[in-house]
């Protein structure tokens, strides 16, 4: 704004006000850096702490790792009766140490009278072939694993004599529920956006669009509660699965969070396609639906792609729905009908009871770093790649 | 376009019929899910939302009584959050629309940061609250003044965490309303000899008060329902009294619902309480969002 007619009197007060507005504007950038620095700082206590542990055991570590690899090739060693409570239930020991009903203790692990079918390790419902890594030898071997090996192993059992922080089951659980959520949410969101953008009469659009936007305002704990109480019962009635809470229920819950995001971004993208394309297509004799599906949708593809990416970001980062509806068992199973546990849900359910500054605390922050980096990357891709392509396509820049 | 459809052969018309039908089904399904959820809550909890329920303390370890401390805690939380977050968000939006050259690297990085912030999972904000607000800021304040009340989870740190979380919501809403102020008004003000700051304070901001209001309301709606971010930053599952200072812990509607539905000793017995709590929480956020949507659609028409 280099307006030559602008008043030239610029007193000190005004300059200060301008610069303080600039300074406040940089808060958002600052916060991004602070999140990264401080979440990482808490996680880094782990790296400094774990460096001491392996050095004490360097003499035995090579021996022990070979022991681990041999036991992993022999899944038959697994003994369900002896090992089950220890391996499947990471929080089983916790109630004994904490007071009754302490925050963060989940009754679903203990026998819960209201939900007898919730995943319960002591009921022995889990088929023995789910977790092949739970031999007794490995429980001992886990003691001397280096942090890196421990972190990439397939057992998540943070509370116990030998804490194990294998994130593989958490990653599998996250991938499983996110995939289900996207498979349900993305088509529904995109098709609803198509309907609202091209097929609906104006008065219907005026109702449907704010209606779906209201779904975006549903607190996730409400959606989680709905899944826990209602959807879980429906799914069990329909499919007859043994576990009341499983990845499918969690995925349905997450899809409810994904739908409004996919819908509104896809709808924006579809409406942003120049009207001339639609008119040209109709003028050439194609029908309304042909125009919508074969001209407008491909033209808006980068925006729709961005919608799906942001939907994925929402699904894997969602905490409350995942805690309440997935069953929360850290299994390395790809079956959608078995319980799953996501990275975000792990932080949410274990952070409350962890000793601040401990190794477990550091691992949870490391999981937070993982979530942050992943969402940051996803957002950077949509910002820099998808949007520029979309602009290029229609503005010829 | 009925005149073009009639010229198509039958199989194509059937295909077209299905193409429209499938989109219609999707839209109906989504709206149906929303109505179904709402109806389900209303049916199961509607009769339990009474004046006593809203104004009584919970009794018998949360299995009886009302939700007053949770309701009051949530209200205090969002008020404090608005006080902390809205001024920052408004100033950022003013910078972006009034001061920034749109293609300068600083403006672009602010925009990128805001978009990124909107996509960060809320649980990460919770960790940030622990690491930055409680451990770093609270710890520093305690060390500097010899107090011991800041280095733990509290209403203040929860509100600060939520203020950061809702910052993008405020910025986007306020920016939209600032852009809706006609350029003529700004130019007229400048032509009369007003400085840029005078123009902003006396012309632009009064004309976009509704936008600032919308932003605050949307932020409140988002903050009131957010549980994951405050899980370890100061919320408590049971409290005999209302918080009397910002450094005290508080109860929260969403967390109350979470505790009742997953950690209560008798989930079945408290089911009506859970539905009623859901209804109150949903009603609160619903009201906020509906108001914001209505204000916004009026703004867009103008």
Boltz contact constraints between the chains, C-beta under 6 A:
constraints:
  - contact:
      token1: [A, 6]
      token2: [B, 190]
      max_distance: 6.0
  - contact:
      token1: [A, 7]
      token2: [B, 193]
      max_distance: 6.0
  - contact:
      token1: [A, 7]
      token2: [B, 195]
      max_distance: 6.0
  - contact:
      token1: [A, 14]
      token2: [B, 195]
      max_distance: 6.0
  - contact:
      token1: [A, 14]
      token2: [B, 197]
      max_distance: 6.0
  - contact:
      token1: [A, 17]
      token2: [B, 197]
      max_distance: 6.0
  - contact:
      token1: [A, 21]
      token2: [B, 91]
      max_distance: 6.0
  - contact:
      token1: [A, 21]
      token2: [B, 94]
      max_distance: 6.0
  - contact:
      token1: [A, 21]
      token2: [B, 95]
      max_distance: 6.0
  - contact:
      token1: [A, 22]
      token2: [B, 95]
      max_distance: 6.0
  - contact:
      token1: [A, 24]
      token2: [B, 88]
      max_distance: 6.0
  - contact:
      token1: [A, 24]
      token2: [B, 91]
      max_distance: 6.0
  - contact:
      token1: [A, 25]
      token2: [B, 92]
      max_distance: 6.0
  - contact:
      token1: [A, 25]
      token2: [B, 95]
      max_distance: 6.0
  - contact:
      token1: [A, 25]
      token2: [B, 110]
      max_distance: 6.0
  - contact:
      token1: [A, 27]
      token2: [B, 88]
      max_distance: 6.0
  - contact:
      token1: [A, 28]
      token2: [B, 110]
      max_distance: 6.0
  - contact:
      token1: [A, 28]
      token2: [B, 113]
      max_distance: 6.0
  - contact:
      token1: [A, 28]
      token2: [B, 114]
      max_distance: 6.0
  - contact:
      token1: [A, 28]
      token2: [B, 117]
      max_distance: 6.0
  - contact:
      token1: [A, 29]
      token2: [B, 109]
      max_distance: 6.0
  - contact:
      token1: [A, 29]
      token2: [B, 113]
      max_distance: 6.0
  - contact:
      token1: [A, 31]
      token2: [B, 164]
      max_distance: 6.0
  - contact:
      token1: [A, 32]
      token2: [B, 113]
      max_distance: 6.0
  - contact:
      token1: [A, 32]
      token2: [B, 116]
      max_distance: 6.0
  - contact:
      token1: [A, 34]
      token2: [B, 132]
      max_distance: 6.0
  - contact:
      token1: [A, 35]
      token2: [B, 128]
      max_distance: 6.0
  - contact:
      token1: [A, 38]
      token2: [B, 128]
      max_distance: 6.0
  - contact:
      token1: [A, 38]
      token2: [B, 131]
      max_distance: 6.0
  - contact:
      token1: [A, 38]
      token2: [B, 132]
      max_distance: 6.0
  - contact:
      token1: [A, 39]
      token2: [B, 127]
      max_distance: 6.0
  - contact:
      token1: [A, 39]
      token2: [B, 128]
      max_distance: 6.0
  - contact:
      token1: [A, 39]
      token2: [B, 131]
      max_distance: 6.0
  - contact:
      token1: [A, 42]
      token2: [B, 131]
      max_distance: 6.0
  - contact:
      token1: [A, 103]
      token2: [B, 237]
      max_distance: 6.0
  - contact:
      token1: [A, 106]
      token2: [B, 262]
      max_distance: 6.0
  - contact:
      token1: [A, 107]
      token2: [B, 263]
      max_distance: 6.0
  - contact:
      token1: [A, 114]
      token2: [B, 267]
      max_distance: 6.0
  - contact:
      token1: [A, 114]
      token2: [B, 268]
      max_distance: 6.0
  - contact:
      token1: [A, 188]
      token2: [B, 26]
      max_distance: 6.0
  - contact:
      token1: [A, 188]
      token2: [B, 30]
      max_distance: 6.0
  - contact:
      token1: [A, 191]
      token2: [B, 23]
      max_distance: 6.0
  - contact:
      token1: [A, 191]
      token2: [B, 26]
      max_distance: 6.0
  - contact:
      token1: [A, 192]
      token2: [B, 26]
      max_distance: 6.0
  - contact:
      token1: [A, 192]
      token2: [B, 27]
      max_distance: 6.0
  - contact:
      token1: [A, 192]
      token2: [B, 30]
      max_distance: 6.0
  - contact:
      token1: [A, 194]
      token2: [B, 23]
      max_distance: 6.0
  - contact:
      token1: [A, 195]
      token2: [B, 23]
      max_distance: 6.0
  - contact:
      token1: [A, 195]
      token2: [B, 24]
      max_distance: 6.0
  - contact:
      token1: [A, 195]
      token2: [B, 27]
      max_distance: 6.0
  - contact:
      token1: [A, 199]
      token2: [B, 20]
      max_distance: 6.0
  - contact:
      token1: [A, 199]
      token2: [B, 23]
      max_distance: 6.0
  - contact:
      token1: [A, 208]
      token2: [B, 27]
      max_distance: 6.0
  - contact:
      token1: [A, 210]
      token2: [B, 293]
      max_distance: 6.0
  - contact:
      token1: [A, 211]
      token2: [B, 31]
      max_distance: 6.0
  - contact:
      token1: [A, 212]
      token2: [B, 30]
      max_distance: 6.0
  - contact:
      token1: [A, 214]
      token2: [B, 289]
      max_distance: 6.0
  - contact:
      token1: [A, 215]
      token2: [B, 34]
      max_distance: 6.0
  - contact:
      token1: [A, 217]
      token2: [B, 221]
      max_distance: 6.0
  - contact:
      token1: [A, 217]
      token2: [B, 285]
      max_distance: 6.0
  - contact:
      token1: [A, 217]
      token2: [B, 289]
      max_distance: 6.0
  - contact:
      token1: [A, 219]
      token2: [B, 225]
      max_distance: 6.0
  - contact:
      token1: [A, 219]
      token2: [B, 254]
      max_distance: 6.0
  - contact:
      token1: [A, 219]
      token2: [B, 281]
      max_distance: 6.0
  - contact:
      token1: [A, 219]
      token2: [B, 285]
      max_distance: 6.0
  - contact:
      token1: [A, 221]
      token2: [B, 227]
      max_distance: 6.0
  - contact:
      token1: [A, 221]
      token2: [B, 254]
      max_distance: 6.0
  - contact:
      token1: [A, 221]
      token2: [B, 257]
      max_distance: 6.0
  - contact:
      token1: [A, 221]
      token2: [B, 258]
      max_distance: 6.0
  - contact:
      token1: [A, 222]
      token2: [B, 278]
      max_distance: 6.0
  - contact:
      token1: [A, 222]
      token2: [B, 282]
      max_distance: 6.0
  - contact:
      token1: [A, 225]
      token2: [B, 257]
      max_distance: 6.0
  - contact:
      token1: [A, 225]
      token2: [B, 261]
      max_distance: 6.0
  - contact:
      token1: [A, 225]
      token2: [B, 278]
      max_distance: 6.0
  - contact:
      token1: [A, 226]
      token2: [B, 37]
      max_distance: 6.0
  - contact:
      token1: [A, 228]
      token2: [B, 261]
      max_distance: 6.0
  - contact:
      token1: [A, 230]
      token2: [B, 40]
      max_distance: 6.0
  - contact:
      token1: [A, 259]
      token2: [B, 30]
      max_distance: 6.0
  - contact:
      token1: [A, 285]
      token2: [B, 4]
      max_distance: 6.0
  - contact:
      token1: [A, 287]
      token2: [B, 4]
      max_distance: 6.0
  - contact:
      token1: [A, 287]
      token2: [B, 5]
      max_distance: 6.0
  - contact:
      token1: [A, 287]
      token2: [B, 16]
      max_distance: 6.0
  - contact:
      token1: [A, 288]
      token2: [B, 1]
      max_distance: 6.0
  - contact:
      token1: [A, 289]
      token2: [B, 16]
      max_distance: 6.0
  - contact:
      token1: [A, 289]
      token2: [B, 19]
      max_distance: 6.0
  - contact:
      token1: [A, 289]
      token2: [B, 20]
      max_distance: 6.0
  - contact:
      token1: [A, 293]
      token2: [B, 19]
      max_distance: 6.0
  - contact:
      token1: [A, 313]
      token2: [B, 119]
      max_distance: 6.0
  - contact:
      token1: [A, 317]
      token2: [B, 121]
      max_distance: 6.0
  - contact:
      token1: [A, 319]
      token2: [B, 123]
      max_distance: 6.0
  - contact:
      token1: [A, 319]
      token2: [B, 228]
      max_distance: 6.0
  - contact:
      token1: [A, 320]
      token2: [B, 227]
      max_distance: 6.0
  - contact:
      token1: [A, 320]
      token2: [B, 228]
      max_distance: 6.0
  - contact:
      token1: [A, 344]
      token2: [B, 121]
      max_distance: 6.0
  - contact:
      token1: [A, 344]
      token2: [B, 123]
      max_distance: 6.0
  - contact:
      token1: [A, 347]
      token2: [B, 123]
      max_distance: 6.0
  - contact:
      token1: [A, 348]
      token2: [B, 123]
      max_distance: 6.0
  - contact:
      token1: [A, 348]
      token2: [B, 228]
      max_distance: 6.0
  - contact:
      token1: [A, 348]
      token2: [B, 231]
      max_distance: 6.0
  - contact:
      token1: [A, 351]
      token2: [B, 232]
      max_distance: 6.0
  - contact:
      token1: [A, 352]
      token2: [B, 232]
      max_distance: 6.0
  - contact:
      token1: [A, 365]
      token2: [B, 127]
      max_distance: 6.0
  - contact:
      token1: [A, 368]
      token2: [B, 124]
      max_distance: 6.0
  - contact:
      token1: [A, 368]
      token2: [B, 127]
      max_distance: 6.0
  - contact:
      token1: [A, 371]
      token2: [B, 121]
      max_distance: 6.0
  - contact:
      token1: [A, 371]
      token2: [B, 124]
      max_distance: 6.0
  - contact:
      token1: [A, 372]
      token2: [B, 124]
      max_distance: 6.0
  - contact:
      token1: [A, 375]
      token2: [B, 119]
      max_distance: 6.0
  - contact:
      token1: [A, 375]
      token2: [B, 120]
      max_distance: 6.0
  - contact:
      token1: [A, 375]
      token2: [B, 121]
      max_distance: 6.0
  - contact:
      token1: [A, 376]
      token2: [B, 116]
      max_distance: 6.0
  - contact:
      token1: [A, 379]
      token2: [B, 116]
      max_distance: 6.0
  - contact:
      token1: [A, 379]
      token2: [B, 119]
      max_distance: 6.0
  - contact:
      token1: [A, 383]
      token2: [B, 112]
      max_distance: 6.0
  - contact:
      token1: [A, 383]
      token2: [B, 115]
      max_distance: 6.0
